[in-house]
Amino acid sequence: MVGALTHLQHARGKNVVFVTVGRNRNGAVPTALQPESKFSAIGYNYNFSRRSTLMFRYASLKNNAASNAQMGGTDLPTFAVGNDPRGFGAGLRHTF
């Protein structure tokens, strides 16, 4: 499995904006159409304090015709080959 991931973020005061892009390819598959997926995400954090953060996210995964990758850490069933999952998220994190 060959992969690359780039994460950029910019913080100004209590605001943090970030962008993540990545690519994953199975180089061991000796076929003309290798499984490949591209990931992109954009997010925003607002830090109320050192321990409390409001978070917003949008993520998208683009699979080619031979790939059925999904976003990591999910309990979703496996997608059909070629599907392109995407979604929004929001949350409030507080550490004790």
N, CA, C and O atoms as a CHARMM CRD file, in Angstrom:
* protein
*
  384
    1    1 MET  N      0.84800  -1.17400   0.00000 PROA 1      0.00000
    2    1 MET  CA     0.00000   0.00000   0.00000 PROA 1      0.00000
    3    1 MET  C      0.89200   1.23400   0.00000 PROA 1      0.00000
    4    1 MET  O      1.74000   1.39000   0.87800 PROA 1      0.00000
    5    2 VAL  N      0.70600   2.09300  -0.96200 PROA 2      0.00000
    6    2 VAL  CA     1.47500   3.32500  -1.07300 PROA 2      0.00000
    7    2 VAL  C      0.53700   4.48000  -0.74700 PROA 2      0.00000
    8    2 VAL  O     -0.56400   4.55100  -1.29200 PROA 2      0.00000
    9    3 GLY  N      0.96000   5.39400   0.14100 PROA 3      0.00000
   10    3 GLY  CA     0.08300   6.49700   0.51400 PROA 3      0.00000
   11    3 GLY  C      0.85200   7.76700   0.77500 PROA 3      0.00000
   12    3 GLY  O      2.04200   7.73900   1.08800 PROA 3      0.00000
   13    4 ALA  N      0.15700   8.89100   0.64400 PROA 4      0.00000
   14    4 ALA  CA     0.73500  10.19800   0.93900 PROA 4      0.00000
   15    4 ALA  C     -0.35300  11.04600   1.58600 PROA 4      0.00000
   16    4 ALA  O     -1.51500  10.98300   1.18300 PROA 4      0.00000
   17    5 LEU  N      0.01800  11.83500   2.58300 PROA 5      0.00000
   18    5 LEU  CA    -0.93500  12.66700   3.30000 PROA 5      0.00000
   19    5 LEU  C     -0.30000  14.02000   3.58500 PROA 5      0.00000
   20    5 LEU  O      0.84400  14.09100   4.03500 PROA 5      0.00000
   21    6 THR  N     -1.03400  15.08800   3.32700 PROA 6      0.00000
   22    6 THR  CA    -0.57300  16.44000   3.61400 PROA 6      0.00000
   23    6 THR  C     -1.60000  17.12100   4.50200 PROA 6      0.00000
   24    6 THR  O     -2.79500  17.09200   4.21000 PROA 6      0.00000
   25    7 HSD  N     -1.14100  17.73200   5.58300 PROA 7      0.00000
   26    7 HSD  CA    -2.02600  18.42300   6.52400 PROA 7      0.00000
   27    7 HSD  C     -1.48100  19.82800   6.74100 PROA 7      0.00000
   28    7 HSD  O     -0.33900  19.99600   7.16800 PROA 7      0.00000
   29    8 LEU  N     -2.29400  20.83200   6.44800 PROA 8      0.00000
   30    8 LEU  CA    -1.93000  22.23400   6.65300 PROA 8      0.00000
   31    8 LEU  C     -2.92700  22.85600   7.61000 PROA 8      0.00000
   32    8 LEU  O     -4.12600  22.58900   7.52400 PROA 8      0.00000
   33    9 GLN  N     -2.44100  23.68500   8.52100 PROA 9      0.00000
   34    9 GLN  CA    -3.36100  24.37700   9.41700 PROA 9      0.00000
   35    9 GLN  C     -2.87700  25.78900   9.68300 PROA 9      0.00000
   36    9 GLN  O     -1.68400  26.08800   9.62300 PROA 9      0.00000
   37   10 HSD  N     -3.84100  26.64700   9.98000 PROA 10     0.00000
   38   10 HSD  CA    -3.54400  28.03700  10.27600 PROA 10     0.00000
   39   10 HSD  C     -4.31400  28.41900  11.53400 PROA 10     0.00000
   40   10 HSD  O     -5.52900  28.23700  11.60900 PROA 10     0.00000
   41   11 ALA  N     -3.60300  28.94500  12.51100 PROA 11     0.00000
   42   11 ALA  CA    -4.22200  29.35700  13.77100 PROA 11     0.00000
   43   11 ALA  C     -4.10600  30.86700  13.91900 PROA 11     0.00000
   44   11 ALA  O     -3.05800  31.45600  13.65400 PROA 11     0.00000
   45   12 ARG  N     -5.20400  31.47900  14.34600 PROA 12     0.00000
   46   12 ARG  CA    -5.22600  32.90700  14.63400 PROA 12     0.00000
   47   12 ARG  C     -6.08600  33.09800  15.86000 PROA 12     0.00000
   48   12 ARG  O     -7.30900  32.96900  15.80100 PROA 12     0.00000
   49   13 GLY  N     -5.44900  33.40200  16.96200 PROA 13     0.00000
   50   13 GLY  CA    -6.18200  33.55000  18.22100 PROA 13     0.00000
   51   13 GLY  C     -6.79500  32.22300  18.63100 PROA 13     0.00000
   52   13 GLY  O     -6.08900  31.22200  18.75700 PROA 13     0.00000
   53   14 LYS  N     -8.09900  32.20900  18.83800 PROA 14     0.00000
   54   14 LYS  CA    -8.80300  30.99200  19.24100 PROA 14     0.00000
   55   14 LYS  C     -9.31100  30.19000  18.05400 PROA 14     0.00000
   56   14 LYS  O     -9.92600  29.14200  18.25100 PROA 14     0.00000
   57   15 ASN  N     -9.07500  30.64700  16.82500 PROA 15     0.00000
   58   15 ASN  CA    -9.56500  30.00300  15.61400 PROA 15     0.00000
   59   15 ASN  C     -8.46500  29.18500  14.94600 PROA 15     0.00000
   60   15 ASN  O     -7.32700  29.63700  14.82300 PROA 15     0.00000
   61   16 VAL  N     -8.81900  27.98000  14.51800 PROA 16     0.00000
   62   16 VAL  CA    -7.89200  27.11600  13.78000 PROA 16     0.00000
   63   16 VAL  C     -8.63000  26.56100  12.57100 PROA 16     0.00000
   64   16 VAL  O     -9.69500  25.95900  12.71400 PROA 16     0.00000
   65   17 VAL  N     -8.07000  26.75900  11.38200 PROA 17     0.00000
   66   17 VAL  CA    -8.61200  26.22400  10.14000 PROA 17     0.00000
   67   17 VAL  C     -7.58700  25.24700   9.58900 PROA 17     0.00000
   68   17 VAL  O     -6.38800  25.52600   9.61300 PROA 17     0.00000
   69   18 PHE  N     -8.04800  24.09900   9.09300 PROA 18     0.00000
   70   18 PHE  CA    -7.09700  23.14500   8.52800 PROA 18     0.00000
   71   18 PHE  C     -7.64200  22.49100   7.27000 PROA 18     0.00000
   72   18 PHE  O     -8.85100  22.42200   7.05000 PROA 18     0.00000
   73   19 VAL  N     -6.71200  22.01500   6.45300 PROA 19     0.00000
   74   19 VAL  CA    -7.01400  21.28900   5.22500 PROA 19     0.00000
   75   19 VAL  C     -6.12300  20.05000   5.20500 PROA 19     0.00000
   76   19 VAL  O     -4.92800  20.13300   5.49000 PROA 19     0.00000
   77   20 THR  N     -6.70100  18.91600   4.87300 PROA 20     0.00000
   78   20 THR  CA    -5.95100  17.67500   4.74600 PROA 20     0.00000
   79   20 THR  C     -6.26400  17.05100   3.40100 PROA 20     0.00000
   80   20 THR  O     -7.43200  16.94900   3.02700 PROA 20     0.00000
   81   21 VAL  N     -5.25200  16.63500   2.67100 PROA 21     0.00000
   82   21 VAL  CA    -5.44000  15.92500   1.40800 PROA 21     0.00000
   83   21 VAL  C     -4.51900  14.71400   1.41100 PROA 21     0.00000
   84   21 VAL  O     -3.43700  14.75100   1.99700 PROA 21     0.00000
   85   22 GLY  N     -4.94800  13.65100   0.76200 PROA 22     0.00000
   86   22 GLY  CA    -4.13600  12.44800   0.72300 PROA 22     0.00000
   87   22 GLY  C     -4.51100  11.55700  -0.43900 PROA 22     0.00000
   88   22 GLY  O     -5.55300  11.72200  -1.07300 PROA 22     0.00000
   89   23 ARG  N     -3.63200  10.61000  -0.69800 PROA 23     0.00000
   90   23 ARG  CA    -3.83500   9.65600  -1.78300 PROA 23     0.00000
   91   23 ARG  C     -3.33500   8.29900  -1.32000 PROA 23     0.00000
   92   23 ARG  O     -2.31000   8.20400  -0.64400 PROA 23     0.00000
   93   24 ASN  N     -4.05300   7.26000  -1.68000 PROA 24     0.00000
   94   24 ASN  CA    -3.68900   5.91000  -1.29400 PROA 24     0.00000
   95   24 ASN  C     -3.80700   5.01700  -2.52400 PROA 24     0.00000
   96   24 ASN  O     -4.81900   5.04400  -3.22400 PROA 24     0.00000
   97   25 ARG  N     -2.75900   4.22100  -2.78400 PROA 25     0.00000
   98   25 ARG  CA    -2.77600   3.35700  -3.97000 PROA 25     0.00000
   99   25 ARG  C     -2.16500   2.01400  -3.59500 PROA 25     0.00000
  100   25 ARG  O     -1.16500   1.95600  -2.87900 PROA 25     0.00000
  101   26 ASN  N     -2.76900   0.93500  -4.08200 PROA 26     0.00000
  102   26 ASN  CA    -2.24300  -0.39500  -3.84100 PROA 26     0.00000
  103   26 ASN  C     -1.29300  -0.74400  -4.97800 PROA 26     0.00000
  104   26 ASN  O     -1.72600  -1.19100  -6.04000 PROA 26     0.00000
  105   27 GLY  N      0.00700  -0.53800  -4.75500 PROA 27     0.00000
  106   27 GLY  CA     0.99400  -0.78800  -5.79300 PROA 27     0.00000
  107   27 GLY  C      1.28100  -2.25600  -6.02300 PROA 27     0.00000
  108   27 GLY  O      1.98000  -2.59400  -6.97800 PROA 27     0.00000
  109   28 ALA  N      0.75900  -3.15600  -5.17000 PROA 28     0.00000
  110   28 ALA  CA     1.02600  -4.58300  -5.32200 PROA 28     0.00000
  111   28 ALA  C      0.09500  -5.25600  -6.31900 PROA 28     0.00000
  112   28 ALA  O      0.32100  -6.40400  -6.70300 PROA 28     0.00000
  113   29 VAL  N     -0.94800  -4.55300  -6.73800 PROA 29     0.00000
  114   29 VAL  CA    -1.91800  -5.14700  -7.66000 PROA 29     0.00000
  115   29 VAL  C     -1.37700  -5.03700  -9.08300 PROA 29     0.00000
  116   29 VAL  O     -1.20300  -3.92400  -9.58000 PROA 29     0.00000
  117   30 PRO  N     -1.10300  -6.16800  -9.76100 PROA 30     0.00000
  118   30 PRO  CA    -0.49000  -6.12200 -11.08400 PROA 30     0.00000
  119   30 PRO  C     -1.49500  -5.97200 -12.22600 PROA 30     0.00000
  120   30 PRO  O     -1.28800  -6.53800 -13.29900 PROA 30     0.00000
  121   31 THR  N     -2.55700  -5.23600 -12.02100 PROA 31     0.00000
  122   31 THR  CA    -3.55100  -5.03800 -13.07800 PROA 31     0.00000
  123   31 THR  C     -3.42900  -3.63100 -13.63600 PROA 31     0.00000
  124   31 THR  O     -2.77200  -2.76700 -13.05500 PROA 31     0.00000
  125   32 ALA  N     -4.07400  -3.41900 -14.77000 PROA 32     0.00000
  126   32 ALA  CA    -4.03500  -2.09900 -15.38700 PROA 32     0.00000
  127   32 ALA  C     -4.76500  -1.06700 -14.53400 PROA 32     0.00000
  128   32 ALA  O     -4.38700   0.10400 -14.51300 PROA 32     0.00000
  129   33 LEU  N     -5.81800  -1.50300 -13.82700 PROA 33     0.00000
  130   33 LEU  CA    -6.59800  -0.58800 -12.99500 PROA 33     0.00000
  131   33 LEU  C     -6.32100  -0.89400 -11.53000 PROA 33     0.00000
  132   33 LEU  O     -6.95300  -1.77400 -10.94700 PROA 33     0.00000
  133   34 GLN  N     -5.38200  -0.17300 -10.93600 PROA 34     0.00000
  134   34 GLN  CA    -5.03300  -0.37400  -9.53400 PROA 34     0.00000
  135   34 GLN  C     -6.03700   0.32400  -8.62900 PROA 34     0.00000
  136   34 GLN  O     -6.51500   1.40800  -8.96300 PROA 34     0.00000
  137   35 PRO  N     -6.36800  -0.28700  -7.47200 PROA 35     0.00000
  138   35 PRO  CA    -7.21400   0.40700  -6.50000 PROA 35     0.00000
  139   35 PRO  C     -6.52400   1.68300  -6.02500 PROA 35     0.00000
  140   35 PRO  O     -5.37500   1.65000  -5.58200 PROA 35     0.00000
  141   36 GLU  N     -7.22900   2.79600  -6.12000 PROA 36     0.00000
  142   36 GLU  CA    -6.68200   4.08800  -5.71700 PROA 36     0.00000
  143   36 GLU  C     -7.80000   4.93600  -5.12500 PROA 36     0.00000
  144   36 GLU  O     -8.93100   4.90400  -5.60900 PROA 36     0.00000
  145   37 SER  N     -7.48600   5.69000  -4.08300 PROA 37     0.00000
  146   37 SER  CA    -8.46200   6.59400  -3.48500 PROA 37     0.00000
  147   37 SER  C     -7.77600   7.90900  -3.12300 PROA 37     0.00000
  148   37 SER  O     -6.58100   7.94800  -2.82700 PROA 37     0.00000
  149   38 LYS  N     -8.56100   8.97700  -3.15500 PROA 38     0.00000
  150   38 LYS  CA    -8.07500  10.30700  -2.80000 PROA 38     0.00000
  151   38 LYS  C     -8.97000  10.85800  -1.70200 PROA 38     0.00000
  152   38 LYS  O    -10.19600  10.78100  -1.78200 PROA 38     0.00000
  153   39 PHE  N     -8.33600  11.41600  -0.67000 PROA 39     0.00000
  154   39 PHE  CA    -9.04700  11.90400   0.50900 PROA 39     0.00000
  155   39 PHE  C     -8.82300  13.40700   0.64100 PROA 39     0.00000
  156   39 PHE  O     -7.71500  13.89700   0.42700 PROA 39     0.00000
  157   40 SER  N     -9.88000  14.13300   0.99200 PROA 40     0.00000
  158   40 SER  CA    -9.72900  15.55600   1.29700 PROA 40     0.00000
  159   40 SER  C    -10.66500  15.91300   2.44900 PROA 40     0.00000
  160   40 SER  O    -11.75900  15.36300   2.57400 PROA 40     0.00000
  161   41 ALA  N    -10.21400  16.83800   3.28000 PROA 41     0.00000
  162   41 ALA  CA   -11.01400  17.28300   4.41900 PROA 41     0.00000
  163   41 ALA  C    -10.69600  18.73800   4.70300 PROA 41     0.00000
  164   41 ALA  O     -9.58100  19.20600   4.47400 PROA 41     0.00000
  165   42 ILE  N    -11.68400  19.43300   5.19800 PROA 42     0.00000
  166   42 ILE  CA   -11.50800  20.81000   5.65100 PROA 42     0.00000
  167   42 ILE  C    -12.18300  20.91000   7.01000 PROA 42     0.00000
  168   42 ILE  O    -13.23200  20.30600   7.23400 PROA 42     0.00000
  169   43 GLY  N    -11.59100  21.66000   7.90000 PROA 43     0.00000
  170   43 GLY  CA   -12.15700  21.74200   9.23600 PROA 43     0.00000
  171   43 GLY  C    -11.90500  23.08000   9.90000 PROA 43     0.00000
  172   43 GLY  O    -11.06200  23.86800   9.47400 PROA 43     0.00000
  173   44 TYR  N    -12.65900  23.30600  10.95200 PROA 44     0.00000
  174   44 TYR  CA   -12.55800  24.54000  11.73200 PROA 44     0.00000
  175   44 TYR  C    -12.69700  24.17300  13.20300 PROA 44     0.00000
  176   44 TYR  O    -13.59400  23.41700  13.57600 PROA 44     0.00000
  177   45 ASN  N    -11.81400  24.70800  14.03400 PROA 45     0.00000
  178   45 ASN  CA   -11.89600  24.56200  15.49100 PROA 45     0.00000
  179   45 ASN  C    -11.97100  25.94600  16.11400 PROA 45     0.00000
  180   45 ASN  O    -11.28800  26.87600  15.68500 PROA 45     0.00000
  181   46 TYR  N    -12.81200  26.06700  17.13400 PROA 46     0.00000
  182   46 TYR  CA   -12.83200  27.27600  17.95300 PROA 46     0.00000
  183   46 TYR  C    -12.50700  26.84600  19.37500 PROA 46     0.00000
  184   46 TYR  O    -13.25300  26.07900  19.98300 PROA 46     0.00000
  185   47 ASN  N    -11.40300  27.33500  19.89800 PROA 47     0.00000
  186   47 ASN  CA   -10.94900  26.95300  21.23300 PROA 47     0.00000
  187   47 ASN  C    -11.52700  27.90700  22.27500 PROA 47     0.00000
  188   47 ASN  O    -11.05100  29.03100  22.43300 PROA 47     0.00000
  189   48 PHE  N    -12.56100  27.44700  22.98700 PROA 48     0.00000
  190   48 PHE  CA   -13.14800  28.26100  24.04900 PROA 48     0.00000
  191   48 PHE  C    -12.13900  28.48200  25.17100 PROA 48     0.00000
  192   48 PHE  O    -12.05500  29.56600  25.74800 PROA 48     0.00000
  193   49 SER  N    -11.37000  27.42400  25.46900 PROA 49     0.00000
  194   49 SER  CA   -10.35000  27.46900  26.52000 PROA 49     0.00000
  195   49 SER  C     -9.30800  26.40100  26.19000 PROA 49     0.00000
  196   49 SER  O     -9.35800  25.79200  25.12100 PROA 49     0.00000
  197   50 ARG  N     -8.36700  26.17500  27.10600 PROA 50     0.00000
  198   50 ARG  CA    -7.38000  25.11900  26.89300 PROA 50     0.00000
  199   50 ARG  C     -8.02100  23.74400  26.80200 PROA 50     0.00000
  200   50 ARG  O     -7.46900  22.84400  26.16900 PROA 50     0.00000
  201   51 ARG  N     -9.18200  23.57200  27.42800 PROA 51     0.00000
  202   51 ARG  CA    -9.79200  22.24400  27.52500 PROA 51     0.00000
  203   51 ARG  C    -11.07100  22.06700  26.72900 PROA 51     0.00000
  204   51 ARG  O    -11.56200  20.94200  26.63100 PROA 51     0.00000
  205   52 SER  N    -11.63600  23.12100  26.15400 PROA 52     0.00000
  206   52 SER  CA   -12.91200  23.02200  25.43700 PROA 52     0.00000
  207   52 SER  C    -12.77300  23.55600  24.01300 PROA 52     0.00000
  208   52 SER  O    -12.28900  24.66600  23.79000 PROA 52     0.00000
  209   53 THR  N    -13.21300  22.73300  23.05100 PROA 53     0.00000
  210   53 THR  CA   -13.08900  23.08500  21.63800 PROA 53     0.00000
  211   53 THR  C    -14.37200  22.74300  20.89500 PROA 53     0.00000
  212   53 THR  O    -14.92700  21.65700  21.06900 PROA 53     0.00000
  213   54 LEU  N    -14.83700  23.66300  20.07400 PROA 54     0.00000
  214   54 LEU  CA   -15.95700  23.44000  19.16500 PROA 54     0.00000
  215   54 LEU  C    -15.36000  23.07700  17.81400 PROA 54     0.00000
  216   54 LEU  O    -14.46700  23.77600  17.33500 PROA 54     0.00000
  217   55 MET  N    -15.83800  21.98200  17.17700 PROA 55     0.00000
  218   55 MET  CA   -15.22800  21.47700  15.95000 PROA 55     0.00000
  219   55 MET  C    -16.26500  21.29000  14.85100 PROA 55     0.00000
  220   55 MET  O    -17.37900  20.83600  15.11000 PROA 55     0.00000
  221   56 PHE  N    -15.89300  21.64400  13.62000 PROA 56     0.00000
  222   56 PHE  CA   -16.69000  21.39500  12.42200 PROA 56     0.00000
  223   56 PHE  C    -15.78500  20.75700  11.37700 PROA 56     0.00000
  224   56 PHE  O    -14.62800  21.15300  11.23900 PROA 56     0.00000
  225   57 ARG  N    -16.30200  19.76200  10.63000 PROA 57     0.00000
  226   57 ARG  CA   -15.51900  19.04500   9.63300 PROA 57     0.00000
  227   57 ARG  C    -16.35400  18.73400   8.40000 PROA 57     0.00000
  228   57 ARG  O    -17.56900  18.55300   8.48900 PROA 57     0.00000
  229   58 TYR  N    -15.68800  18.67200   7.24400 PROA 58     0.00000
  230   58 TYR  CA   -16.25200  18.09500   6.02500 PROA 58     0.00000
  231   58 TYR  C    -15.17100  17.21600   5.42600 PROA 58     0.00000
  232   58 TYR  O    -14.02700  17.65000   5.29100 PROA 58     0.00000
  233   59 ALA  N    -15.51100  15.99700   5.06700 PROA 59     0.00000
  234   59 ALA  CA   -14.53100  15.07100   4.49300 PROA 59     0.00000
  235   59 ALA  C    -15.12200  14.38200   3.28000 PROA 59     0.00000
  236   59 ALA  O    -16.32500  14.12900   3.21700 PROA 59     0.00000
  237   60 SER  N    -14.26500  14.08300   2.31800 PROA 60     0.00000
  238   60 SER  CA   -14.68000  13.43100   1.08600 PROA 60     0.00000
  239   60 SER  C    -13.62600  12.41100   0.68000 PROA 60     0.00000
  240   60 SER  O    -12.42700  12.66800   0.78700 PROA 60     0.00000
  241   61 LEU  N    -14.07800  11.26100   0.21700 PROA 61     0.00000
  242   61 LEU  CA   -13.19100  10.19800  -0.24700 PROA 61     0.00000
  243   61 LEU  C    -13.60900   9.82900  -1.65900 PROA 61     0.00000
  244   61 LEU  O    -14.76300   9.46700  -1.88800 PROA 61     0.00000
  245   62 LYS  N    -12.69500   9.91500  -2.59800 PROA 62     0.00000
  246   62 LYS  CA   -12.96800   9.62900  -4.01100 PROA 62     0.00000
  247   62 LYS  C    -12.25800   8.33600  -4.38100 PROA 62     0.00000
  248   62 LYS  O    -11.02800   8.29000  -4.40400 PROA 62     0.00000
  249   63 ASN  N    -13.01400   7.28800  -4.67100 PROA 63     0.00000
  250   63 ASN  CA   -12.47000   5.99500  -5.07900 PROA 63     0.00000
  251   63 ASN  C    -12.49700   5.87200  -6.59500 PROA 63     0.00000
  252   63 ASN  O    -13.42400   6.36000  -7.24200 PROA 63     0.00000
  253   64 ASN  N    -11.47300   5.21300  -7.17300 PROA 64     0.00000
  254   64 ASN  CA   -11.55600   4.94100  -8.60500 PROA 64     0.00000
  255   64 ASN  C    -12.41100   3.69600  -8.81300 PROA 64     0.00000
  256   64 ASN  O    -12.96500   3.15900  -7.85400 PROA 64     0.00000
  257   65 ALA  N    -12.52100   3.23900 -10.03800 PROA 65     0.00000
  258   65 ALA  CA   -13.42900   2.13000 -10.36600 PROA 65     0.00000
  259   65 ALA  C    -13.02500   0.80000  -9.73100 PROA 65     0.00000
  260   65 ALA  O    -13.83500  -0.12600  -9.70400 PROA 65     0.00000
  261   66 ALA  N    -11.78200   0.67400  -9.21300 PROA 66     0.00000
  262   66 ALA  CA   -11.33100  -0.58600  -8.62200 PROA 66     0.00000
  263   66 ALA  C    -11.23100  -0.53300  -7.10200 PROA 66     0.00000
  264   66 ALA  O    -10.86300  -1.53100  -6.48300 PROA 66     0.00000
  265   67 SER  N    -11.54700   0.60400  -6.48600 PROA 67     0.00000
  266   67 SER  CA   -11.34000   0.77500  -5.05400 PROA 67     0.00000
  267   67 SER  C    -12.65800   0.87300  -4.29000 PROA 67     0.00000
  268   67 SER  O    -13.64200   1.42100  -4.78600 PROA 67     0.00000
  269   68 ASN  N    -12.65500   0.32500  -3.06200 PROA 68     0.00000
  270   68 ASN  CA   -13.82500   0.46400  -2.17800 PROA 68     0.00000
  271   68 ASN  C    -13.38900   0.93200  -0.79300 PROA 68     0.00000
  272   68 ASN  O    -13.93600   0.48200   0.21400 PROA 68     0.00000
  273   69 ALA  N    -12.40400   1.83400  -0.73600 PROA 69     0.00000
  274   69 ALA  CA   -11.91100   2.35500   0.54300 PROA 69     0.00000
  275   69 ALA  C    -13.01400   3.12700   1.26300 PROA 69     0.00000
  276   69 ALA  O    -13.92600   3.66600   0.63700 PROA 69     0.00000
  277   70 GLN  N    -12.91000   3.16900   2.59200 PROA 70     0.00000
  278   70 GLN  CA   -13.84200   3.96000   3.39700 PROA 70     0.00000
  279   70 GLN  C    -13.04600   4.78200   4.38700 PROA 70     0.00000
  280   70 GLN  O    -11.84900   4.55800   4.56800 PROA 70     0.00000
  281   71 MET  N    -13.70100   5.72800   5.02300 PROA 71     0.00000
  282   71 MET  CA   -13.02500   6.57900   5.99300 PROA 71     0.00000
  283   71 MET  C    -12.69300   5.76800   7.22500 PROA 71     0.00000
  284   71 MET  O    -13.55200   5.06500   7.75700 PROA 71     0.00000
  285   72 GLY  N    -11.45400   5.85600   7.68600 PROA 72     0.00000
  286   72 GLY  CA   -10.97900   5.04400   8.80500 PROA 72     0.00000
  287   72 GLY  C    -11.72900   5.30600  10.09100 PROA 72     0.00000
  288   72 GLY  O    -12.23500   6.40300  10.32800 PROA 72     0.00000
  289   73 GLY  N    -11.79200   4.27800  10.91400 PROA 73     0.00000
  290   73 GLY  CA   -12.40400   4.41000  12.22500 PROA 73     0.00000
  291   73 GLY  C    -13.91400   4.37400  12.21800 PROA 73     0.00000
  292   73 GLY  O    -14.53500   4.74100  13.21600 PROA 73     0.00000
  293   74 THR  N    -14.52900   3.94300  11.12500 PROA 74     0.00000
  294   74 THR  CA   -15.98600   3.88800  11.08000 PROA 74     0.00000
  295   74 THR  C    -16.45000   2.44600  11.18500 PROA 74     0.00000
  296   74 THR  O    -15.71300   1.52000  10.84500 PROA 74     0.00000
  297   75 ASP  N    -17.65700   2.26200  11.65100 PROA 75     0.00000
  298   75 ASP  CA   -18.26400   0.93400  11.71300 PROA 75     0.00000
  299   75 ASP  C    -19.23700   0.72800  10.56900 PROA 75     0.00000
  300   75 ASP  O    -20.09300  -0.15500  10.63000 PROA 75     0.00000
  301   76 LEU  N    -19.11300   1.53900   9.52500 PROA 76     0.00000
  302   76 LEU  CA   -19.99900   1.41300   8.37800 PROA 76     0.00000
  303   76 LEU  C    -19.67500   0.14300   7.60600 PROA 76     0.00000
  304   76 LEU  O    -18.53100  -0.31100   7.61300 PROA 76     0.00000
  305   77 PRO  N    -20.67600  -0.43700   6.93600 PROA 77     0.00000
  306   77 PRO  CA   -20.38200  -1.61500   6.10400 PROA 77     0.00000
  307   77 PRO  C    -19.47900  -1.21400   4.93800 PROA 77     0.00000
  308   77 PRO  O    -19.40000  -0.03700   4.58500 PROA 77     0.00000
  309   78 THR  N    -18.81000  -2.18200   4.35100 PROA 78     0.00000
  310   78 THR  CA   -17.92200  -1.92000   3.21900 PROA 78     0.00000
  311   78 THR  C    -18.72100  -1.37200   2.05000 PROA 78     0.00000
  312   78 THR  O    -19.81000  -1.86000   1.74700 PROA 78     0.00000
  313   79 PHE  N    -18.17700  -0.35900   1.39700 PROA 79     0.00000
  314   79 PHE  CA   -18.84400   0.24300   0.25300 PROA 79     0.00000
  315   79 PHE  C    -18.61500  -0.59000  -0.99400 PROA 79     0.00000
  316   79 PHE  O    -17.64300  -1.34000  -1.08000 PROA 79     0.00000
  317   80 ALA  N    -19.51100  -0.45700  -1.95900 PROA 80     0.00000
  318   80 ALA  CA   -19.31900  -1.09200  -3.25100 PROA 80     0.00000
  319   80 ALA  C    -18.15100  -0.41700  -3.95900 PROA 80     0.00000
  320   80 ALA  O    -17.85600   0.75100  -3.70600 PROA 80     0.00000
  321   81 VAL  N    -17.49700  -1.14300  -4.83300 PROA 81     0.00000
  322   81 VAL  CA   -16.36100  -0.60500  -5.57300 PROA 81     0.00000
  323   81 VAL  C    -16.80000   0.63400  -6.35000 PROA 81     0.00000
  324   81 VAL  O    -17.83700   0.62500  -7.01400 PROA 81     0.00000
  325   82 GLY  N    -15.99900   1.70400  -6.26000 PROA 82     0.00000
  326   82 GLY  CA   -16.28300   2.93300  -6.99300 PROA 82     0.00000
  327   82 GLY  C    -17.13000   3.94800  -6.24500 PROA 82     0.00000
  328   82 GLY  O    -17.31200   5.06000  -6.74100 PROA 82     0.00000
  329   83 ASN  N    -17.66000   3.61000  -5.06000 PROA 83     0.00000
  330   83 ASN  CA   -18.45300   4.57100  -4.28600 PROA 83     0.00000
  331   83 ASN  C    -17.57000   5.67700  -3.72900 PROA 83     0.00000
  332   83 ASN  O    -16.38200   5.46200  -3.49000 PROA 83     0.00000
  333   84 ASP  N    -18.14000   6.85300  -3.52200 PROA 84     0.00000
  334   84 ASP  CA   -17.40700   8.01500  -3.03600 PROA 84     0.00000
  335   84 ASP  C    -18.07200   8.57700  -1.78200 PROA 84     0.00000
  336   84 ASP  O    -18.90800   9.47600  -1.88500 PROA 84     0.00000
  337   85 PRO  N    -17.71800   8.06300  -0.59000 PROA 85     0.00000
  338   85 PRO  CA   -18.34900   8.56400   0.64000 PROA 85     0.00000
  339   85 PRO  C    -17.88100   9.97700   0.98200 PROA 85     0.00000
  340   85 PRO  O    -16.75000  10.36100   0.68700 PROA 85     0.00000
  341   86 ARG  N    -18.77200  10.73800   1.60900 PROA 86     0.00000
  342   86 ARG  CA   -18.43600  12.08000   2.10100 PROA 86     0.00000
  343   86 ARG  C    -19.40300  12.40600   3.22900 PROA 86     0.00000
  344   86 ARG  O    -20.47300  11.80800   3.34000 PROA 86     0.00000
  345   87 GLY  N    -19.01000  13.36400   4.06300 PROA 87     0.00000
  346   87 GLY  CA   -19.88000  13.68300   5.18000 PROA 87     0.00000
  347   87 GLY  C    -19.43600  14.90100   5.95900 PROA 87     0.00000
  348   87 GLY  O    -18.31600  15.39200   5.81600 PROA 87     0.00000
  349   88 PHE  N    -20.36200  15.37600   6.79900 PROA 88     0.00000
  350   88 PHE  CA   -20.13400  16.51700   7.68000 PROA 88     0.00000
  351   88 PHE  C    -20.05100  16.02000   9.10900 PROA 88     0.00000
  352   88 PHE  O    -20.59800  14.96800   9.44200 PROA 88     0.00000
  353   89 GLY  N    -19.38000  16.76000   9.93700 PROA 89     0.00000
  354   89 GLY  CA   -19.31900  16.43100  11.35700 PROA 89     0.00000
  355   89 GLY  C    -19.21300  17.69100  12.18400 PROA 89     0.00000
  356   89 GLY  O    -18.65800  18.69500  11.73900 PROA 89     0.00000
  357   90 ALA  N    -19.74200  17.63500  13.38000 PROA 90     0.00000
  358   90 ALA  CA   -19.64600  18.74300  14.32400 PROA 90     0.00000
  359   90 ALA  C    -19.53800  18.14400  15.71000 PROA 90     0.00000
  360   90 ALA  O    -20.09100  17.07800  15.98200 PROA 90     0.00000
  361   91 GLY  N    -18.82800  18.83100  16.58000 PROA 91     0.00000
  362   91 GLY  CA   -18.70500  18.28300  17.91700 PROA 91     0.00000
  363   91 GLY  C    -18.16300  19.31500  18.90200 PROA 91     0.00000
  364   91 GLY  O    -17.66000  20.37400  18.52700 PROA 91     0.00000
  365   92 LEU  N    -18.28700  18.96400  20.14100 PROA 92     0.00000
  366   92 LEU  CA   -17.75500  19.76900  21.23500 PROA 92     0.00000
  367   92 LEU  C    -16.90000  18.83900  22.07400 PROA 92     0.00000
  368   92 LEU  O    -17.39000  17.83200  22.58400 PROA 92     0.00000
  369   93 ARG  N    -15.62600  19.17100  22.21900 PROA 93     0.00000
  370   93 ARG  CA   -14.70200  18.34100  22.99100 PROA 93     0.00000
  371   93 ARG  C    -14.31000  19.07200  24.26800 PROA 93     0.00000
  372   93 ARG  O    -13.93000  20.24300  24.24100 PROA 93     0.00000
  373   94 HSD  N    -14.40900  18.36700  25.37200 PROA 94     0.00000
  374   94 HSD  CA   -13.94900  18.92100  26.64100 PROA 94     0.00000
  375   94 HSD  C    -13.12900  17.85600  27.33900 PROA 94     0.00000
  376   94 HSD  O    -13.60700  16.74100  27.54600 PROA 94     0.00000
  377   95 THR  N    -11.91200  18.18300  27.70000 PROA 95     0.00000
  378   95 THR  CA   -11.05400  17.23600  28.40800 PROA 95     0.00000
  379   95 THR  C    -11.09700  17.53600  29.90900 PROA 95     0.00000
  380   95 THR  O    -11.09400  18.69600  30.32100 PROA 95     0.00000
  381   96 PHE  N    -11.13500  16.49300  30.70200 PROA 96     0.00000
  382   96 PHE  CA   -11.22600  16.63700  32.15800 PROA 96     0.00000
  383   96 PHE  C     -9.88500  16.45300  32.79500 PROA 96     0.00000
  384   96 PHE  O     -9.76400  16.53800  34.01700 PROA 96     0.00000
